[in-house]
Amino acid sequence: MGSLDGRVALITGAGRGIGRAEALYLAGEGAKVVVNDPGVAPDGSGGDVSVAASVAEEIRERGGEAVASTHSVAEWYAAAALIQTAVDNFGDLHIVVNNAAVSRPSSLVSASEEAFDAVVAVKLKGTFNVSHWSADYWRGRYETGDRQDRSLVNTTSTAGLDSPLPLNTSYAAANAGVAAMTIVHALELVRYGVRVNAISPGARTRLSLDLPAGVPSLTQHTPAPGEYDPWDPIHQAVVVAYLGRASTVVTGQVLTVRGSTVIPTNTWSLGAPVTKEGAGWDVEELANALGEVPFADPFDRLTFLRRVYGVSTRDEIQDLLNSILDTDLAETANP
Ligand SMILES: NC(=O)c1ccc[n+]([C@@H]2O[C@H](COP(=O)([O-])OP(=O)(O)OC[C@H]3O[C@@H](n4cnc5c(N)ncnc54)[C@H](O)[C@@H]3O)[C@@H](O)[C@H]2O)c1
């Protein structure tokens, strides 16, 4: 007996990295899986149909049921076709995991419109596209009297939440948008029996190994065989299986997953207000009131860089950031 027996799952970007681990794990728990992945390069270019096909084949070799799809989540009607692929092959759809992403890092100064659009098209719009068509299908089922549990699991990133990494405007913005959509969609879809949550992963994949401007990756150490590996994508897969189970009740949550540590994540909480009773401020009054507020320093949010480089003072961090930005500018000038 698997925890997902009888469930049908669609996982986007399931040909590699975290999505691949999720596809294999969910299939091992009894789910029938649509393995979606056009097999593109990290920047979204190219394509390789064998990437999704090989994961689907691996699932079948292990005795599971899977079908491959190479649709791009970035395209509105391709996203609709994805849902139809699940229904045509397996008769229903219970779990949708929005996992696909591409990365085109650059500083704001060296950014291009095309690179920004490419990242947002897959992560933010792709999540929206697949979520929309899933919700459309699930609403139809609900209205015919089908009351099964449905689960939508989004994938966001620390880069868009608690630890924005410089050089990642598009990726951070898209992932923050995914976290916001998670809450909105959880609230909207309760009425159709759909739960909506997100994970914020950390795992050893091509994406996390190849950070911008020479920033070393936290995930690059490969443990010895048998040693606990906190960066194995399997840890993400277990949390997704938990969120996808019919008996799970949580909705509207973002879970940061670091190895076997799972952290409920709430960002953009409100601090102590400044207020003036019964009247509006003038600028000087407001400046005086806000002058008393202990604002958080945005440099304190660079926990990732602090940890990787072991720097602590504000000057050290500013120097480090400047050298990363200089490297990016030099790389952009001499690609
Ligand atoms: N690896 C980490 O530590 C980490 C950290 C934070 C967030 N994430 C998120 O986890 C998810 C998986 O990332 P990963 O590290 O496994 O990366 P990855 O590059 O190994 O896998 C991403 C997959 O998405 C696919 N993809 C790209 N464009 C697509 C499209 N238009 N339609 C469908 N599939 C498409 C790619 O072909 C690729 O196989 C992403 O959403 C990423 O933002 C990863």
PDBQT file of the ligand as one rigid body, heavy atoms in Angstrom, charges set to zero:
ROOT
HETATM    1  N1  LIG A 401      17.769  23.292  -6.627  1.00  0.00    +0.000 N 
HETATM    2  C1  LIG A 401      17.525  24.137  -5.630  1.00  0.00    +0.000 C 
HETATM    3  O1  LIG A 401      18.247  24.212  -4.624  1.00  0.00    +0.000 OA
HETATM    4  C2  LIG A 401      16.318  25.037  -5.714  1.00  0.00    +0.000 A 
HETATM    5  C3  LIG A 401      16.214  26.087  -4.790  1.00  0.00    +0.000 A 
HETATM    6  C4  LIG A 401      15.093  26.883  -4.822  1.00  0.00    +0.000 A 
HETATM    7  C5  LIG A 401      14.083  26.630  -5.735  1.00  0.00    +0.000 A 
HETATM    8  N2  LIG A 401      14.222  25.620  -6.641  1.00  0.00    +0.000 N 
HETATM    9  C6  LIG A 401      13.123  25.385  -7.585  1.00  0.00    +0.000 C 
HETATM   10  O2  LIG A 401      12.931  23.986  -7.731  1.00  0.00    +0.000 OA
HETATM   11  C7  LIG A 401      12.431  23.714  -9.034  1.00  0.00    +0.000 C 
HETATM   12  C8  LIG A 401      13.253  22.633  -9.696  1.00  0.00    +0.000 C 
HETATM   13  O3  LIG A 401      14.563  23.134  -9.902  1.00  0.00    +0.000 OA
HETATM   14  P1  LIG A 401      15.848  22.192 -10.130  1.00  0.00    +0.000 P 
HETATM   15  O4  LIG A 401      16.869  22.699  -9.228  1.00  0.00    +0.000 OA
HETATM   16  O5  LIG A 401      15.436  20.780 -10.098  1.00  0.00    +0.000 OA
HETATM   17  O6  LIG A 401      16.233  22.632 -11.625  1.00  0.00    +0.000 OA
HETATM   18  P2  LIG A 401      16.558  21.777 -12.952  1.00  0.00    +0.000 P 
HETATM   19  O7  LIG A 401      17.081  22.749 -13.931  1.00  0.00    +0.000 OA
HETATM   20  O8  LIG A 401      17.383  20.582 -12.609  1.00  0.00    +0.000 OA
HETATM   21  O9  LIG A 401      15.118  21.237 -13.402  1.00  0.00    +0.000 OA
HETATM   22  C9  LIG A 401      14.143  22.108 -13.937  1.00  0.00    +0.000 C 
HETATM   23  C10 LIG A 401      13.445  21.376 -15.081  1.00  0.00    +0.000 C 
HETATM   24  O10 LIG A 401      12.413  22.244 -15.606  1.00  0.00    +0.000 OA
HETATM   25  C11 LIG A 401      12.330  22.003 -16.992  1.00  0.00    +0.000 C 
HETATM   26  N3  LIG A 401      11.671  23.118 -17.696  1.00  0.00    +0.000 N 
HETATM   27  C12 LIG A 401      12.234  24.288 -18.081  1.00  0.00    +0.000 A 
HETATM   28  N4  LIG A 401      11.364  25.006 -18.812  1.00  0.00    +0.000 NA
HETATM   29  C13 LIG A 401      10.208  24.289 -18.864  1.00  0.00    +0.000 A 
HETATM   30  C14 LIG A 401       8.945  24.521 -19.461  1.00  0.00    +0.000 A 
HETATM   31  N5  LIG A 401       8.704  25.643 -20.179  1.00  0.00    +0.000 N 
HETATM   32  N6  LIG A 401       7.974  23.577 -19.321  1.00  0.00    +0.000 NA
HETATM   33  C15 LIG A 401       8.199  22.449 -18.596  1.00  0.00    +0.000 A 
HETATM   34  N7  LIG A 401       9.416  22.165 -18.021  1.00  0.00    +0.000 NA
HETATM   35  C16 LIG A 401      10.403  23.078 -18.167  1.00  0.00    +0.000 A 
HETATM   36  C17 LIG A 401      13.785  21.839 -17.425  1.00  0.00    +0.000 C 
HETATM   37  O11 LIG A 401      13.916  21.162 -18.689  1.00  0.00    +0.000 OA
HETATM   38  C18 LIG A 401      14.385  21.056 -16.246  1.00  0.00    +0.000 C 
HETATM   39  O12 LIG A 401      14.442  19.664 -16.508  1.00  0.00    +0.000 OA
HETATM   40  C19 LIG A 401      12.424  25.044  -9.772  1.00  0.00    +0.000 C 
HETATM   41  O13 LIG A 401      11.133  25.590  -9.710  1.00  0.00    +0.000 OA
HETATM   42  C20 LIG A 401      13.379  25.902  -8.981  1.00  0.00    +0.000 C 
HETATM   43  O14 LIG A 401      13.072  27.279  -9.087  1.00  0.00    +0.000 OA
HETATM   44  C21 LIG A 401      15.325  24.824  -6.657  1.00  0.00    +0.000 A 
ENDROOT
TORSDOF 0
